[in-house]
Amino acid sequence: MGECICNNCKNLKGIIDENGMVEQYECEFGFPSDSCSDCEDDGCDLTCEHYICDGEQEHPVIVKCTMCGKDLEQVSSDDEGGEVYCFDCYLKNI
């Protein structure tokens, strides 16, 4: 039996309680099994198509500012579309 993939997945998000403490973790795509949300096992054999190892380094992508064309480094994400602004142009735009 391997280590539970939910222990080190980058898609886990902490749910914060009223005291500012992490109450529990929730997967933004939903857990691969109903038993994962309260799993206390040392390991399992489940797989997940959305799994991203928390230790993996994301490589920056060069994008251009929508207004001035300045080169910017952006960490790749699954978000599609949207305009990208450098700091100065963003402040001028608001």
DSSP file with accessible surface (Angstrom, degrees, kcal/mol):
  #  RESIDUE AA STRUCTURE BP1 BP2  ACC     N-H-->O    O-->H-N    N-H-->O    O-->H-N    TCO  KAPPA ALPHA  PHI   PSI    X-CA   Y-CA   Z-CA
    1    1 A M              0   0  175      0, 0.0    44,-0.1     0, 0.0     3,-0.1   0.000 360.0 360.0 360.0 130.6    0.0    0.0    0.0
    2    2 A G        -     0   0   38     42,-0.5    42,-1.2     1,-0.2     2,-0.1  -0.281 360.0 -72.0 -89.9 178.1    1.4    3.4   -1.0
    3    3 A E  B     -A   43   0A 122     40,-0.3    40,-0.3     1,-0.1     2,-0.2  -0.443  59.8 -97.5 -69.0 142.1    1.2    6.8    0.6
    4    4 A C    >   -     0   0    3     38,-0.6     3,-1.7    37,-0.2     4,-0.4  -0.421  26.2-141.4 -62.3 127.5   -2.2    8.4    0.3
    5    5 A I  G >  S+     0   0   32      1,-0.3     3,-0.8    41,-0.2    -1,-0.2   0.746  97.8  66.1 -65.8 -21.0   -2.1   10.8   -2.6
    6    6 A C  G 3  S+     0   0   18      1,-0.2     3,-0.5     2,-0.2    -1,-0.3   0.643  85.7  72.9 -75.7 -11.9   -4.2   13.3   -0.7
    7    7 A N  G <  S+     0   0   99     -3,-1.7    -1,-0.2     1,-0.2    -2,-0.2   0.774 114.0  18.8 -72.3 -26.0   -1.4   13.9    1.8
    8    8 A N  S <  S+     0   0   47     -3,-0.8    46,-2.7    -4,-0.4     2,-0.4  -0.038  87.1 133.3-138.5  37.3    0.7   15.9   -0.6
    9    9 A C  B >   -B   53   0B  17     -3,-0.5     3,-1.4    44,-0.2    44,-0.2  -0.753  50.0-144.3 -94.0 134.7   -1.6   17.1   -3.4
   10   10 A K  T 3  S+     0   0   50     42,-3.1    -1,-0.1    -2,-0.4    43,-0.1   0.681  95.0  69.3 -69.1 -16.7   -1.4   20.7   -4.4
   11   11 A N  T 3  S+     0   0   10     41,-0.3    17,-1.9    39,-0.1     2,-0.3   0.507  73.0 107.4 -83.5  -2.8   -5.2   20.9   -5.0
   12   12 A L  E <   -C   27   0C  38     -3,-1.4     2,-0.4    15,-0.2    15,-0.2  -0.606  52.4-166.0 -77.2 131.9   -6.0   20.6   -1.3
   13   13 A K  E     -C   26   0C 100     13,-3.0    13,-2.5    -2,-0.3     2,-0.3  -0.969  18.4-122.7-120.4 134.6   -7.3   23.8    0.2
   14   14 A G  E     -C   25   0C  33     -2,-0.4     2,-0.6    11,-0.2    11,-0.2  -0.557  14.1-141.0 -77.5 135.8   -7.5   24.5    3.9
   15   15 A I  E     -C   24   0C  55      9,-3.4     8,-3.6    -2,-0.3     9,-1.0  -0.882  22.6-146.3 -94.9 118.8  -10.9   25.5    5.3
   16   16 A I  E     -C   22   0C 104     -2,-0.6     6,-0.2     6,-0.3     2,-0.1  -0.708   6.3-145.8 -93.4 134.4  -10.3   28.2    7.9
   17   17 A D    >   -     0   0   38      4,-3.0     3,-1.9    -2,-0.4    -1,-0.1  -0.214  39.6 -85.9 -87.2-177.4  -12.5   28.4   11.0
   18   18 A E  T 3  S+     0   0  168      1,-0.3    -1,-0.1     2,-0.1    -2,-0.0   0.691 127.2  58.1 -66.5 -16.4  -13.5   31.6   12.9
   19   19 A N  T 3  S-     0   0  124      2,-0.2    -1,-0.3     0, 0.0     3,-0.1   0.391 118.9-108.1 -91.7   1.1  -10.2   31.5   14.9
   20   20 A G  S <  S+     0   0   51     -3,-1.9     2,-0.3     1,-0.3    -2,-0.1   0.593  78.9 128.2  83.5  11.0   -8.1   31.6   11.7
   21   21 A M  S    S-     0   0  122      1,-0.0    -4,-3.0    -6,-0.0     2,-0.6  -0.727  70.4-103.2 -99.1 150.7   -7.0   28.0   12.1
   22   22 A V  E     -C   16   0C  67     -2,-0.3    -6,-0.3    -6,-0.2     3,-0.1  -0.605  36.1-176.8 -73.3 117.6   -7.3   25.3    9.4
   23   23 A E  E     -     0   0C 118     -8,-3.6     2,-0.3    -2,-0.6    -1,-0.2   0.883  61.7 -26.3 -83.0 -44.4  -10.3   23.2   10.4
   24   24 A Q  E     -C   15   0C 101     -9,-1.0    -9,-3.4   -11,-0.0     2,-0.4  -0.958  63.1-107.3-160.2 171.1  -10.1   20.7    7.6
   25   25 A Y  E     -C   14   0C 134     -2,-0.3     2,-0.4    12,-0.3   -11,-0.2  -0.870  26.8-170.5-111.8 146.9   -8.8   20.2    4.0
   26   26 A E  E     -C   13   0C 101    -13,-2.5   -13,-3.0    -2,-0.4     2,-0.4  -0.998  22.0-126.5-136.6 138.8  -10.9   20.0    0.9
   27   27 A C  E >   -C   12   0C  14     -2,-0.4     3,-1.1   -15,-0.2   -15,-0.2  -0.685  13.2-141.1 -85.3 133.7  -10.0   19.1   -2.6
   28   28 A E  T 3  S+     0   0  108    -17,-1.9    -1,-0.1    -2,-0.4   -16,-0.1   0.720 104.7  41.0 -69.5 -15.6  -11.0   21.7   -5.2
   29   29 A F  T 3  S-     0   0   81      1,-0.2    -1,-0.3   -18,-0.1   -17,-0.1   0.405 123.7 -99.0-105.1  -1.0  -11.9   18.9   -7.6
   30   30 A G    <   -     0   0   39     -3,-1.1    -1,-0.2     4,-0.0    -2,-0.1   0.145  47.1 -73.7  89.7 144.1  -13.5   16.6   -5.1
   31   31 A F        -     0   0   51     -4,-0.1     6,-0.0     1,-0.1     4,-0.0  -0.401  36.2-121.9 -71.5 151.7  -11.8   13.7   -3.4
   32   32 A P  S    S+     0   0   51      0, 0.0     2,-0.3     0, 0.0    -1,-0.1   0.728  97.8  23.1 -67.7 -16.9  -11.2   10.5   -5.5
   33   33 A S  S >  S-     0   0   38      1,-0.1     3,-1.4    13,-0.1     4,-0.4  -0.987  78.5-120.7-145.8 152.0  -13.2    8.6   -2.9
   34   34 A D  G >  S+     0   0  160     -2,-0.3     3,-0.6     1,-0.3     4,-0.3   0.804 113.1  57.9 -62.4 -27.3  -15.9    9.4   -0.3
   35   35 A S  G >  S+     0   0   72      1,-0.2     3,-0.5     2,-0.1    -1,-0.3   0.595  86.9  79.7 -81.1  -7.6  -13.6    8.1    2.4
   36   36 A C  G X  S+     0   0   11     -3,-1.4     3,-1.2     1,-0.2    -1,-0.2   0.820  78.4  66.9 -70.5 -31.6  -10.8   10.5    1.5
   37   37 A S  G <  S+     0   0   77     -3,-0.6   -12,-0.3    -4,-0.4    -1,-0.2   0.832 117.9  23.4 -64.6 -28.9  -12.2   13.6    3.3
   38   38 A D  G <  S+     0   0  118     -3,-0.5    -1,-0.3    -4,-0.3    -2,-0.2   0.034  90.1 146.2-123.0  30.0  -11.8   12.0    6.7
   39   39 A C    <   +     0   0   45     -3,-1.2    -3,-0.1     1,-0.1    -4,-0.0  -0.429  18.7 169.3 -70.8 132.1   -9.0    9.5    5.9
   40   40 A E        +     0   0  182     -2,-0.2    -1,-0.1     3,-0.1     2,-0.1   0.136  38.4 122.7-124.6  15.9   -6.5    8.8    8.7
   41   41 A D        -     0   0  111      1,-0.1   -37,-0.2     2,-0.0     3,-0.1  -0.355  67.8-126.9 -74.9 159.2   -4.9    5.8    7.0
   42   42 A D  S    S-     0   0  155      1,-0.2   -38,-0.6   -39,-0.1     2,-0.3   0.669  82.9 -15.3 -78.8 -17.7   -1.2    5.8    6.3
   43   43 A G  B     -A    3   0A   3    -40,-0.3     2,-0.3   -38,-0.0   -40,-0.3  -0.993  54.1-169.2-172.9 169.8   -1.7    4.9    2.7
   44   44 A C        -     0   0   26    -42,-1.2   -42,-0.5    -2,-0.3   -39,-0.0  -0.957  32.5-119.1-159.7 175.9   -4.0    3.8   -0.1
   45   45 A D        +     0   0  126     -2,-0.3   -42,-0.1   -44,-0.1     2,-0.1   0.158  64.9 129.8-110.6  17.2   -3.9    2.7   -3.7
   46   46 A L        -     0   0   65    -44,-0.1     2,-0.3     1,-0.0   -41,-0.2  -0.364  39.0-159.9 -73.2 151.5   -6.2    5.4   -5.1
   47   47 A T        -     0   0  122    -15,-0.1     2,-0.4    -2,-0.1    -2,-0.1  -0.877   1.6-160.6-124.1 161.1   -5.3    7.5   -8.1
   48   48 A C    >   -     0   0   33     -2,-0.3     3,-1.2     1,-0.1   -17,-0.0  -0.987  20.3-144.6-146.0 133.2   -6.6   10.8   -9.2
   49   49 A E  T 3  S+     0   0  179     -2,-0.4    -1,-0.1     1,-0.2     0, 0.0   0.701 103.8  51.4 -71.0 -16.5   -6.5   12.5  -12.6
   50   50 A H  T 3  S+     0   0   67      2,-0.0    -1,-0.2    -3,-0.0   -39,-0.1   0.410  79.4 132.6 -99.0   1.9   -6.1   15.9  -11.0
   51   51 A Y    <   +     0   0   77     -3,-1.2     2,-0.4   -42,-0.1   -42,-0.1  -0.305  27.3 175.6 -62.4 129.8   -3.2   15.0   -8.7
   52   52 A I        -     0   0   51     -2,-0.0   -42,-3.1     4,-0.0   -41,-0.3  -0.977  34.2-118.9-132.5 122.2   -0.3   17.4   -8.7
   53   53 A C  B >   -B    9   0B  33     -2,-0.4     3,-1.5   -44,-0.2   -44,-0.2  -0.371  15.8-136.4 -62.6 131.9    2.6   16.7   -6.3
   54   54 A D  T 3  S+     0   0   99    -46,-2.7    -1,-0.2     1,-0.3   -45,-0.1   0.753 102.9  56.1 -62.8 -22.4    2.9   19.6   -3.8
   55   55 A G  T 3  S+     0   0   58    -47,-0.3    -1,-0.3     2,-0.1     2,-0.1   0.582  80.0 112.4 -88.8  -7.2    6.7   19.5   -4.2
   56   56 A E    <   -     0   0  111     -3,-1.5     2,-0.4     1,-0.1    -4,-0.0  -0.424  66.1-130.5 -69.9 136.1    6.7   20.0   -8.0
   57   57 A Q        -     0   0  157     -2,-0.1     2,-0.4     1,-0.0    -1,-0.1  -0.719  14.9-138.4 -86.4 132.5    8.1   23.2   -9.2
   58   58 A E        -     0   0   80     -2,-0.4    19,-0.0     1,-0.0    17,-0.0  -0.759  17.8-130.4 -90.0 138.9    5.9   25.1  -11.7
   59   59 A H        -     0   0  146     -2,-0.4    17,-1.1     1,-0.1    15,-0.0  -0.733  21.1-119.6 -92.9 132.8    7.9   26.7  -14.6
   60   60 A P  E     -D   75   0D  68      0, 0.0     2,-0.4     0, 0.0    15,-0.3  -0.347  20.9-148.3 -70.1 150.8    7.2   30.4  -15.3
   61   61 A V  E     -D   74   0D  68     13,-3.5    13,-2.9    -2,-0.0     2,-0.5  -0.935  17.5-121.2-116.8 140.1    5.9   31.4  -18.8
   62   62 A I  E     +D   73   0D 101     -2,-0.4     2,-0.3    11,-0.2    11,-0.2  -0.727  39.8 169.2 -84.8 123.1    6.8   34.7  -20.4
   63   63 A V  E     -D   72   0D  32      9,-3.0     9,-3.3    -2,-0.5     2,-0.4  -0.855  28.6-119.5-125.7 165.3    3.7   36.8  -21.2
   64   64 A K  E     -D   71   0D 126     -2,-0.3    20,-0.3     7,-0.2     7,-0.2  -0.861  28.0-106.2-109.7 143.6    3.3   40.4  -22.2
   65   65 A C     >  -     0   0    5      5,-2.2     4,-1.3    -2,-0.4    20,-0.3  -0.425  26.8-133.1 -62.2 135.8    1.5   43.2  -20.4
   66   66 A T  T  4 S+     0   0   71     18,-3.5    19,-0.1     1,-0.2    -1,-0.1   0.850  99.7  34.7 -62.5 -34.2   -1.7   44.0  -22.2
   67   67 A M  T  4 S+     0   0  103     17,-0.3    -1,-0.2     1,-0.1    18,-0.1   0.934 133.3  16.8 -90.1 -50.7   -1.1   47.7  -22.1
   68   68 A C  T  4 S-     0   0   75      2,-0.1    -2,-0.1    18,-0.0    -1,-0.1   0.586  90.4-124.6-105.8 -12.5    2.6   48.3  -22.5
   69   69 A G     <  +     0   0   34     -4,-1.3    -3,-0.1     1,-0.2     3,-0.1   0.557  50.4 160.0  82.8   6.9    3.9   45.0  -23.9
   70   70 A K        -     0   0  117     -6,-0.1    -5,-2.2     1,-0.1     2,-0.3  -0.365  46.5-109.3 -63.2 138.9    6.5   44.5  -21.1
   71   71 A D  E     -D   64   0D  93     -7,-0.2     2,-0.3    -9,-0.1    -7,-0.2  -0.547  42.1-177.2 -71.3 132.9    7.7   40.9  -20.7
   72   72 A L  E     -D   63   0D  37     -9,-3.3    -9,-3.0    -2,-0.3     2,-0.5  -0.964  25.5-127.6-130.9 146.8    6.4   39.3  -17.4
   73   73 A E  E     -D   62   0D 145     -2,-0.3     2,-0.4   -11,-0.2   -11,-0.2  -0.838  30.0-177.7 -92.8 128.9    6.9   35.9  -15.9
   74   74 A Q  E     -D   61   0D  79    -13,-2.9   -13,-3.5    -2,-0.5     2,-0.4  -0.995  28.6-124.5-128.8 131.3    3.7   34.1  -15.0
   75   75 A V  E     -D   60   0D  80     -2,-0.4   -16,-0.0   -15,-0.3    -2,-0.0  -0.598  42.3-108.3 -71.5 128.5    3.5   30.8  -13.3
   76   76 A S        +     0   0   58    -17,-1.1     2,-0.3    -2,-0.4    -1,-0.1  -0.261  47.2 173.2 -60.9 144.9    1.4   28.6  -15.6
   77   77 A S        -     0   0   66      2,-0.3    -1,-0.0    -3,-0.1    -3,-0.0  -0.915  46.3-108.6-144.1 172.3   -2.1   27.8  -14.4
   78   78 A D  S    S+     0   0  131     -2,-0.3     2,-0.2     2,-0.1    -2,-0.1   0.568  82.6 112.3 -81.7  -8.3   -5.2   26.2  -15.6
   79   79 A D        -     0   0  136      1,-0.0     2,-0.4     2,-0.0    -2,-0.3  -0.471  57.4-152.1 -67.9 131.4   -7.0   29.6  -15.9
   80   80 A E        -     0   0  188     -2,-0.2    -2,-0.1     0, 0.0    -1,-0.0  -0.814  49.0  -6.5-106.0 146.8   -7.7   30.4  -19.5
   81   81 A G        +     0   0   75     -2,-0.4    -2,-0.0     1,-0.1     2,-0.0  -0.157  66.9 126.0  73.1-167.8   -7.9   33.9  -20.9
   82   82 A G        -     0   0   74      2,-0.0     2,-0.3     0, 0.0    -1,-0.1   0.131  61.6 -85.0  90.2 148.6   -7.9   37.1  -19.0
   83   83 A E        -     0   0  130    -18,-0.0     2,-0.4   -17,-0.0   -18,-0.1  -0.664  34.3-145.4 -90.0 148.2   -5.7   40.1  -19.5
   84   84 A V        -     0   0   39    -20,-0.3   -18,-3.5    -2,-0.3     2,-0.4  -0.945  17.2-174.6-116.8 130.5   -2.3   40.4  -17.9
   85   85 A Y        -     0   0   57     -2,-0.4     2,-0.1   -20,-0.3   -20,-0.1  -0.955  23.6-124.6-123.3 145.9   -1.0   43.8  -16.7
   86   86 A C     >  -     0   0    6     -2,-0.4     4,-2.5     1,-0.1     5,-0.2  -0.330  43.6 -97.2 -73.9 170.5    2.4   44.8  -15.2
   87   87 A F  H  > S+     0   0  153      1,-0.2     4,-2.1     2,-0.2     5,-0.2   0.923 122.2  47.2 -58.8 -47.8    2.2   46.5  -11.8
   88   88 A D  H  > S+     0   0   96      1,-0.2     4,-1.9     2,-0.2    -1,-0.2   0.930 114.1  46.0 -63.6 -45.6    2.4   50.0  -13.2
   89   89 A C  H  > S+     0   0    7      2,-0.2     4,-1.7     1,-0.2    -1,-0.2   0.874 109.8  55.4 -67.3 -34.6   -0.3   49.5  -15.9
   90   90 A Y  H  X S+     0   0  125     -4,-2.5     4,-1.0     1,-0.2    -1,-0.2   0.939 109.1  46.9 -62.8 -43.8   -2.5   47.7  -13.4
   91   91 A L  H  < S+     0   0   84     -4,-2.1     3,-0.3     1,-0.2    -1,-0.2   0.867 112.0  50.4 -67.0 -34.2   -2.4   50.7  -11.0
   92   92 A K  H  < S+     0   0  162     -4,-1.9    -1,-0.2     1,-0.2    -2,-0.2   0.814 108.6  54.7 -69.9 -28.4   -3.1   53.1  -13.9
   93   93 A N  H  <        0   0   88     -4,-1.7    -1,-0.2    -3,-0.2    -2,-0.2   0.684 360.0 360.0 -82.6 -20.8   -6.1   51.0  -15.0
   94   94 A I     <        0   0  141     -4,-1.0    -3,-0.1    -3,-0.3    -4,-0.0  -0.020 360.0 360.0 -89.5 360.0   -8.0   51.0  -11.7
